[in-house]
Each structure stands twice: as C-alpha cells, then as structure tokens.
Amino acid sequence: MLFIPDLHFNTMILGIDANEANVQRKVGISEYVYQLLLQFHSLASEDKKFIIYLKDKPRDDFPKATPFWQYRVVGPKKMWTQIGLPLNLFLKKDKPDIFFSPGHYAPRFSPVPTVISIMDLAFFHFPDYFTKKDLAQLKSWTGYSVKKARAIITISTSSKDDIIKLYGTSIDRVHVVYLGIKNTVTLKPHIYSMQELQTKYGISKDFVLFVGTLQPRKNISRLIEAFSLLLKDKSYQGSPIQLVIVGKKGWQYEEILESPKKFGIEDKVKFLDFVPDDELVMLYKNALCFLFPSLYEGFGLPILEAMKLGCPVITSNVSSMPEAGGDAAIYVDPENVEDIAKKLEKVLSDSKLRSEMVEKGKKQVQKFNWDKTAKETLAILEQVAMK
C-alpha cells in the first residue's frame, strides 16, 4: 500500500474517473482522458492531490503513483458508476473535494461536487446510428449527469450551444476547453520509410487519406462515392491514385465496406483498420490531402493532427469542424457528393494551393496543446471545488 504523508492543510483533493483511458488502444475520448492524466500528473503537488478511480488496476502506460497521485481500484465493476463508485465516495474518509467524470456519466449519487465533460451530442442528432439500448442509456444518464453536475466542460462552441439548447442549462455552467494535439516528437516515425508502408499495406505512391471510426456519422460512403466521381474525370482515368481509409470498425459499417464495389472502385480503396501511431504519422506526412467530410463532430481532432503533420485538409462546413480547421482548411457540404468531389479535385490539381494550406495549418495548430487543455480544465475544477 502506498504510504500517504501528512499533507498541508490547504491540499485540494481531486478525484478523476479514468476508466476511459485504461485501455490498450486509445482513440477519441480514451485519448482525451489519457492526455489529461499525463498533464495532471505533472501538476500534482503538495497543494493538489489526485485520486484516480478505476474498475481495474491501471495499465503500465499510466503515470506512476506518488504521494500526490494515487490509484483507487473500486468494485463491483457492474453498474460501477451507479453503485461501486458512489458507495466508495460515501464511505471513504479521504473524500475528494471535487470529482471529475471526463465522460457523459457522473456518479448517480455523490457526496462530492461533480464536474462532467461532454464530447458531443451525436446521439441526439443521429439517433438512428445507435442501438436502442445505447441510445436509451445515453439519453438517461447524460440527462441526469447534466442536471446534477456543478459544471460541464465541452470541447467546442458548437457542442456548448447544443448542450444549452437541448438541456436548457444556464450558459455560465458550460465551459469550452479545446483539445490538444498529440506530441509526435516521441513517435520516431523515421524508423519507417514510406516505401516500406506501401509494400506492407499495398498503398499507391499517390493517395488521399481518411482517419476515423467506421460508422455512418463519419460519412465514409459519400466520401467513397465522391472519390469515384473524381476518378471519372479524364485527368484521373488510369491514375494510380488511391483512397486510404484508416479506422477500426464501429457500428453499422457494412454499407461502408460494400461502397467501393457499389461504385466500381474496389481496387482504388484501401481499408487499413487500426494503424499504430508511428505508421499513421508517415501516412499523414505522405498523403496528397486529408479528406474528412464527417456529418457531425464534437471537435474533429484528426483535422489538427493532419495539419500538424503537414497534410492539407478538406473537411465539413458543419458543427465544430470550422472551429478546428480555421482558415487553413477547404470546406465542403458533407451531404453533397458533387461538392466533395469538386473540392477534392481542386486541391489535388493545385500544388501551390496545397502548400498554402500546409503553411496555414501549421499556424492553426499552434492554438491547441494538451498543456493548455489540462490547465484550463484544472482551473474549472478548482473554481468549482472552492465554491
């Protein structure tokens, strides 16, 4: 058991639900929670102690325990947010001063003031893309959590507007904290050559890149149809150019996998499933452009990841994506296949435009970093705790 010293009487104790990050493959909210943990760990001190709550023991890649950074594995796992976690918060003497659930679900009952984070409200906009069970749970638990939370953190002004509109919560309870971008310096992409990856994955030298979970909201079927329209242009007939789609299977992905055959371009589309970060860096760096015509995003982190790695970005003109892309991206109507194809052709045919987009992208990404995300999040938690 970790020795706990006598702390200064002004020490603030912050509890964090870190289950989302306690997985091997971290994408989306898992990556968000993990990056916050890394930054919070560096901020732990005599006046800020963190207790990290988990269903299972922390993975090896989690920050090491210290007197001011402790792990608390709580059971039972079933109905954890509803039973196990609340009971622990009630029964333990060293309660946190504030509890942060960086997901939609706060503890059902809690003696501790709670702050939650909401990435997006896609389940309201696209209910047909969720199973009945998941949809019912998301609506019920998110509604409860919003009602009980002292403050709500979200990742874009678009999502903030959704929360206020759909839940009728006051504007001063919802705070926008933009996400950061993963540090690629530590990934060592130089151990691969693009030629190696071309051989490994069967990728052409010239390719358009998409990165995201295979699910209807990502609009991948229209992306594939738009790419098929591009290939009908005389300039691209006989061209070796390919569409490379990176992402694990989510839900309702069958239509996506069938789309290349439907539009007659089976040999022009590559599905790569999950790709390790160091290989993904090389794909971003070597793609002609990154095409991300999603129907809805809470933030659109892949947009910034592409920009950071010098890849021109084409994305949607809806929800939060213009916030992420700024003036560095080219925008499309995600429901208009012809518009997607037209903008793609425009970017691919103009090397000068691509270079300008790359330079603007480098400036845009400077607005977003995980250190800033963590410090702004921590400031909100401390403010709520002191109230």
LINSUL-V608282 format. One record per helix or strand. SS is the DSSP state (H for helix, E for strand). FROM is the first residue (numbers start at 0). TO is the last residue. If there is no record, write none. Layout:
ss->(SS/SS)
from->(FROM/FROM)
to->(TO/TO)
//
This chain:
ss->(E/H/H/E/E/E/E/H/E/E/H/H/H/E/H/H/E/H/H/H/E/E/H/H/H/E/E/H/H/E/H/E/H/E/H/E/H/H/H)
from->(11/18/28/44/47/65/68/79/97/113/121/126/131/150/156/170/173/184/188/193/206/213/215/219/233/241/248/253/265/268/276/288/300/312/320/329/336/350/369)
to->(16/20/42/44/53/65/72/90/100/117/124/128/147/153/166/172/175/186/190/200/210/214/217/231/235/245/250/261/267/272/285/291/307/315/327/331/347/364/385)
//
